[in-house]
Amino acid sequence: MIRVSDLVVSYPRSGRNAVDGVTFVAARGKLTALAGPNGSGKSSIVRALLGRADVVKGSVAVADSDVRTLSLTELARRVAVVPQREETTFPIQVREYVGMGRYPHLGLWRAATKVDDTAVTDALGQAGVTDLADRDTDALSGGEWQRVRIARALAQKAPALVLDEPTTFLDVAHEMAIFELLSSLARSGLAVLLVSHQLNLVARFADTIVLLNEGKIAISGAPTDVMKADRLEAIYGWPVVITRDPAIGAPALVPLRRPLTL
């Protein structure tokens, strides 16, 4: 479980806190989504989880331990993170890159075992990149690279998984496949925390949406409680209507065209 408690994050020379008193829980067996406009504090919460943000107040805990008390190895055994941006220093083979997810279990000197090899193979399959295993990372498209990064996180076999905009660069089929995968991982018992701008997909798959605005929680709850036209219009500054997904009845956002001015 990931617990964010009264979290305040600030950056130098900023006029306001990036995160301002945010509290929520991403429980095991659930897919929890962080949504909101650009600059609302979503990625700053992930940085605080990684120990890479200036936490002024409050805490982020994984499995009841404040992340600031954990070593990097201990943290990596508890939570796997797919950050928004990442580049390798030099190209390596995809299987080798995914195998880096086993480092928290191996350390510097222990050689990979059959358990580690199986974890890598499973992760490649889960992320749909088995056919890329022998390719070098610099030969991947943007979407392929995104799925390989998710595979590396899955190879960690951590009980919590955090992803910051994991479907960037993906086409519709692979985007849906990733959301289906994350939903399946949550149902299997993982605590899945997802940062995403894709409100319609979030509304279809998430158990809970935490909607942020200017560093604060505007509303948190089930998709049907959060996806309200008047509330979303006020937060995003754009006219919208809310309809229903014809397949499963989930709320769906439709942004409207503003009237043309002559």
C-alpha positions as CSV (number, residue, x, y, z in Angstrom):
1,M,0.0,0.0,0.0
2,I,1.1,3.6,-0.8
3,R,0.0,6.2,1.7
4,V,0.4,9.9,1.0
5,S,-0.3,11.9,4.2
6,D,-0.7,15.7,4.2
7,L,2.1,16.0,1.7
8,V,3.6,19.4,0.9
9,V,6.3,19.7,-1.8
10,S,7.9,23.0,-2.9
11,Y,10.5,24.1,-5.4
12,P,12.9,27.1,-5.2
13,R,11.6,30.4,-6.6
14,S,8.1,29.0,-7.0
15,G,5.2,31.2,-6.1
16,R,3.2,28.3,-4.6
17,N,3.6,24.8,-3.3
18,A,3.7,22.2,-6.1
19,V,1.9,19.8,-3.8
20,D,-0.1,21.4,-1.0
21,G,-1.5,19.2,1.8
22,V,-2.4,16.1,-0.3
23,T,-3.7,12.9,1.4
24,F,-4.8,9.7,-0.3
25,V,-4.2,5.9,-0.2
26,A,-3.3,3.6,-3.1
27,A,-4.4,0.3,-1.7
28,R,-3.3,-3.2,-2.8
29,G,-5.7,-4.8,-5.2
30,K,-6.8,-1.4,-6.5
31,L,-5.9,0.8,-9.5
32,T,-5.6,4.4,-8.2
33,A,-5.2,7.2,-10.8
34,L,-3.8,10.7,-10.3
35,A,-5.3,13.1,-12.8
36,G,-5.4,16.9,-13.3
37,P,-4.1,19.7,-15.5
38,N,-0.5,20.3,-16.3
39,G,1.3,21.6,-13.2
40,S,-1.3,20.3,-10.8
41,G,1.3,18.3,-8.8
42,K,1.0,14.8,-10.2
43,S,4.6,14.2,-11.1
44,S,5.8,16.0,-7.9
45,I,4.0,13.3,-5.9
46,V,5.9,10.6,-7.8
47,R,9.2,12.5,-7.2
48,A,8.4,12.6,-3.5
49,L,7.9,8.9,-3.6
50,L,11.4,8.5,-5.1
51,G,13.0,10.9,-2.6
52,R,13.7,13.4,-5.3
53,A,11.5,16.3,-4.1
54,D,11.8,18.7,-1.3
55,V,9.1,17.5,1.2
56,V,8.3,20.5,3.4
57,K,5.6,18.6,5.4
58,G,3.9,15.3,5.5
59,S,5.1,12.0,4.2
60,V,4.9,9.3,1.5
61,A,4.9,5.7,2.9
62,V,5.1,2.4,1.2
63,A,4.0,-0.7,3.2
64,D,3.9,1.5,6.3
65,S,7.5,2.8,6.0
66,D,8.3,6.4,5.2
67,V,10.3,6.4,2.0
68,R,12.8,8.7,3.6
69,T,13.8,6.0,6.0
70,L,14.4,3.4,3.3
71,S,17.6,2.7,1.4
72,L,17.2,2.9,-2.4
73,T,17.5,-0.9,-2.5
74,E,14.8,-1.4,0.1
75,L,12.5,1.1,-1.7
76,A,13.0,-0.7,-5.0
77,R,12.0,-4.0,-3.4
78,R,8.7,-2.4,-2.3
79,V,7.8,-0.3,-5.3
80,A,8.6,-0.3,-9.0
81,V,8.4,3.1,-10.7
82,V,8.1,4.0,-14.4
83,P,9.1,7.7,-14.5
84,Q,7.8,10.1,-17.2
85,R,11.2,10.6,-18.8
86,E,14.2,8.4,-19.0
87,E,17.0,7.7,-21.4
88,T,19.8,5.1,-21.3
89,T,23.3,6.4,-21.3
90,F,24.3,3.9,-24.0
91,P,22.3,1.3,-25.9
92,I,22.0,-2.2,-24.5
93,Q,20.0,-5.3,-25.4
94,V,16.3,-5.1,-24.3
95,R,16.5,-8.4,-22.3
96,E,19.5,-7.0,-20.5
97,Y,17.7,-3.7,-19.8
98,V,14.6,-5.5,-18.4
99,G,17.0,-7.6,-16.3
100,M,18.1,-4.4,-14.6
101,G,14.7,-4.6,-12.8
102,R,16.2,-7.6,-10.8
103,Y,19.0,-5.5,-9.4
104,P,17.3,-4.8,-6.0
105,H,17.2,-8.6,-5.5
106,L,20.7,-9.3,-6.8
107,G,23.0,-6.5,-5.5
108,L,26.4,-5.9,-7.1
109,W,27.9,-9.3,-7.0
110,R,25.2,-12.1,-7.0
111,A,24.7,-13.7,-10.4
112,A,21.2,-14.0,-11.9
113,T,19.4,-17.3,-11.1
114,K,16.7,-19.2,-12.9
115,V,14.2,-17.2,-10.8
116,D,15.6,-14.0,-12.1
117,D,15.6,-15.2,-15.7
118,T,12.0,-16.3,-15.3
119,A,11.0,-13.0,-13.9
120,V,12.5,-11.2,-16.9
121,T,10.8,-13.5,-19.4
122,D,7.5,-13.1,-17.6
123,A,7.9,-9.3,-17.6
124,L,8.7,-9.2,-21.4
125,G,5.6,-11.2,-22.0
126,Q,3.3,-9.1,-19.8
127,A,4.4,-5.9,-21.5
128,G,4.1,-7.5,-25.0
129,V,7.7,-7.0,-25.9
130,T,9.0,-10.6,-26.1
131,D,9.7,-10.1,-29.8
132,L,12.0,-7.2,-28.9
133,A,14.2,-9.1,-26.4
134,D,17.2,-9.3,-28.7
135,R,17.0,-5.8,-30.1
136,D,19.1,-2.9,-28.8
137,T,17.3,-0.1,-27.0
138,D,18.4,2.6,-29.4
139,A,16.6,0.7,-32.2
140,L,13.2,1.0,-30.5
141,S,10.3,3.3,-31.5
142,G,8.9,5.7,-28.8
143,G,6.0,3.3,-28.1
144,E,8.3,0.2,-28.0
145,W,10.7,2.0,-25.6
146,Q,7.7,2.8,-23.3
147,R,6.6,-0.8,-23.1
148,V,10.2,-2.0,-22.5
149,R,10.4,0.4,-19.5
150,I,7.2,-1.0,-18.1
151,A,8.6,-4.5,-18.5
152,R,11.7,-3.5,-16.5
153,A,9.4,-2.3,-13.7
154,L,7.4,-5.6,-13.8
155,A,10.6,-7.6,-13.5
156,Q,11.2,-6.0,-10.0
157,K,8.2,-8.1,-8.7
158,A,7.5,-5.3,-6.2
159,P,4.1,-5.3,-4.4
160,A,3.5,-1.7,-5.6
161,L,3.7,-0.2,-9.1
162,V,3.8,3.5,-9.9
163,L,3.6,4.8,-13.5
164,D,3.9,8.4,-14.6
165,E,2.1,8.8,-18.0
166,P,2.9,5.2,-19.2
167,T,0.9,5.4,-22.4
168,T,2.7,8.3,-23.9
169,F,3.6,7.6,-27.6
170,L,1.4,4.5,-27.7
171,D,-1.2,3.8,-30.4
172,V,-4.8,2.9,-29.4
173,A,-4.2,-0.8,-29.3
174,H,-1.1,-0.7,-27.1
175,E,-2.6,2.0,-25.0
176,M,-5.6,-0.2,-24.2
177,A,-3.3,-3.2,-23.7
178,I,-1.3,-1.3,-21.1
179,F,-4.5,-0.2,-19.2
180,E,-5.8,-3.8,-19.4
181,L,-2.5,-5.0,-18.0
182,L,-2.5,-2.5,-15.1
183,S,-6.1,-3.4,-14.3
184,S,-5.1,-7.1,-14.2
185,L,-2.0,-6.4,-12.1
186,A,-4.2,-4.5,-9.6
187,R,-6.7,-7.4,-9.4
188,S,-3.8,-9.8,-8.8
189,G,-3.1,-7.9,-5.6
190,L,-0.6,-5.1,-6.5
191,A,-1.1,-1.6,-5.4
192,V,-1.1,0.3,-8.8
193,L,-0.7,4.1,-8.8
194,L,-1.1,5.6,-12.2
195,V,-0.5,9.2,-13.3
196,S,-2.4,10.0,-16.5
197,H,-4.0,12.7,-18.6
198,Q,-6.2,10.2,-20.3
199,L,-9.4,10.8,-18.3
200,N,-11.6,8.6,-20.4
201,L,-9.3,5.6,-20.0
202,V,-8.8,6.3,-16.3
203,A,-12.6,6.5,-15.8
204,R,-12.9,3.1,-17.5
205,F,-10.2,1.3,-15.5
206,A,-9.5,3.0,-12.2
207,D,-11.1,2.1,-8.9
208,T,-10.3,5.6,-7.5
209,I,-9.5,8.9,-9.2
210,V,-7.6,11.5,-7.3
211,L,-8.2,14.8,-9.2
212,L,-5.6,17.4,-8.5
213,N,-5.7,21.2,-9.2
214,E,-3.0,23.7,-8.3
215,G,-1.4,21.2,-5.9
216,K,-4.5,20.3,-4.0
217,I,-7.1,17.6,-4.2
218,A,-10.1,19.0,-6.0
219,I,-12.1,15.8,-5.5
220,S,-11.3,12.1,-5.0
221,G,-13.5,9.1,-5.4
222,A,-15.0,6.6,-7.8
223,P,-15.0,7.7,-11.5
224,T,-18.8,8.4,-11.4
225,D,-18.2,10.8,-8.5
226,V,-15.2,12.6,-10.1
227,M,-16.3,12.9,-13.7
228,K,-18.8,15.8,-13.4
229,A,-19.0,18.3,-16.3
230,D,-19.2,21.5,-14.1
231,R,-16.3,20.4,-11.9
232,L,-14.0,19.4,-14.9
233,E,-14.9,22.6,-16.8
234,A,-13.8,24.7,-13.7
235,I,-10.5,22.8,-13.3
236,Y,-9.5,22.5,-17.0
237,G,-10.9,25.8,-18.2
238,W,-12.7,24.2,-21.2
239,P,-16.3,23.4,-21.9
240,V,-17.1,19.6,-21.7
241,V,-20.0,17.3,-21.6
242,I,-20.1,13.9,-19.8
243,T,-21.6,10.9,-21.6
244,R,-21.5,7.2,-20.9
245,D,-19.2,4.6,-22.4
246,P,-21.6,2.4,-24.4
247,A,-19.7,-0.8,-23.6
248,I,-19.5,-0.7,-19.8
249,G,-21.3,2.5,-18.8
250,A,-18.3,4.3,-17.4
251,P,-18.4,8.2,-17.6
252,A,-16.7,9.6,-20.7
253,L,-15.6,13.2,-21.3
254,V,-16.2,15.0,-24.6
255,P,-14.5,18.4,-25.0
256,L,-16.6,20.8,-26.9
257,R,-15.7,23.2,-29.7
258,R,-15.9,26.8,-28.6
259,P,-18.1,29.0,-31.0
260,L,-16.2,30.6,-33.8
261,T,-15.9,34.4,-33.6
262,L,-16.0,36.4,-36.8
